[in-house]
Amino acid sequence: MASIPALVRFVREFLDQEGLADERAFDLDLVIEELFTNLVKYARGDRGMIDVGLTREDVNVIITLCEAGAEFHDPTAAPDVDVDRPIGERVPGGLGIHLVRKLSEDFRYEWRDGMATTTVTMRMKD
């Protein structure tokens, strides 16, 4: 979790390099922090390095998080959250993944031979 400030700096450097508006930083930070936190909390394993990548394809930003030695934990399989239900009737958890889904064009997970890879495609218009 101590890596979160470094992730924020990484996002700012990417935005500067790609000439994207700083207003995009909040959405990127939110998605990366949620996915990173999920890997740390739920995809336990050897606790290797988590590689975070950002690439730009046209108006999309592709976020990729990979961790070798992780246990299987598919964030894309999390149940939908009924945000219309009163707070007192909701089951705790799931709002972070709900926001990732809302901000994403595509949200995928792959686990093979102990390598967890989460890929999110976000539409980031200039």
Sequence and secondary structure as in RCSB ss.txt:
>XXXX:A:sequence
MASIPALVRFVREFLDQEGLADERAFDLDLVIEELFTNLVKYARGDRGMIDVGLTREDVNVIITLCEAGAEFHDP
TAAPDVDVDRPIGERVPGGLGIHLVRKLSEDFRYEWRDGMATTTVTMRMKD
>XXXX:A:secstr
 TTHHHHHHHHHHHHHHHT  GGGHHHHHHHHHHHHHHHHHHS BS   EEEEEEEETTEEEEEEEEETB    G
GGS    TTS GGGS S  HHHHHHHHH SEEEEEEETTEEEEEEEEE   
